[in-house]
Amino acid sequence: MQLIYINDHLGYIKSSVNIGFLLNKKKEAILIDAGIDDNNAKKSFKILDDEKIIPKKIVITHAHADHFGGASWFVKHLNTEVLSTLPAKSILEYPLWEPIYLFCGANPPKILHQKFFLGKKVNVDRIVSQGRVNFDNIDFEIVELPGHSFGQIGILFENYLFCADSFISYEFLVKHKIPLNSDIKGTLQTLNYLKNSKFKGIIPSHGDLFENYHDILNENEKIINQILEFILDVCFKQISEIELLNLIYDKFDISIKDMATSVLMRLSVLAYISYLLDKDLLRVEFVDNQQFFVRVS
Ligand SMILES: [Zn+2]
């Protein structure tokens, strides 16, 4: 973990999930995300405390456990207020929803009760939505960034945007091959918004600050378009969901060896299917009780 100042009142703790901070003159801070668990939160606080930074509020960008699991530690030890959007609040206050939706709404098996999916419960003190806000004499803007997770937001301050998981950095594109997005229409809209922006920099939750970010946004958009084209290509005939998943794994050289990767990949591919169905580019057909997808041509 490493503390990085972007300027005197703005920076982040670089970690597997970055924790951003905005400061007022008294060095009171609004944190952006809280790390995955108590241990991560405690270490982050130690780093902030060494700089005499006092966390007053935490804005949770989206309800993935690696971003909010540490929030309850800050609340318990520092009485920090927690802010999130309404969709995120429902998961922060009942974190089992994340493994539940990953397992299609069924009771999720224990194997999915792991800290990457099941964060520690934390109550949300305040709901936030798009627009300018002022808390603790810090003026900033909440920006809706749909696509990756329902209700995801970014924080814009002094023309730097903390963009959560709106896109993934090069190293994660190489590692995961397909970025995790639950809503492809939202993702493309967010990428387009970022591509048309002129921020001084963008700080993703995983990875370093980008001052020049157009190339990485294009890379993310390229892979999404490749997947859309590939699905339409192979759906010239009826394809079941399982067949489609396997074709995508082969094409993009993805290996699935555990349930965690399997449920995440399934969610990612379902997002593409949903997008193409809603655009009337795919349709669903049933033969002998089996569901198939086929291209509308
Ligand atoms: Zn995420």
Residues whose N, C-alpha, C, O or C-beta is under 5 A from the ligand:
A	BS01	ZN	H64 D165
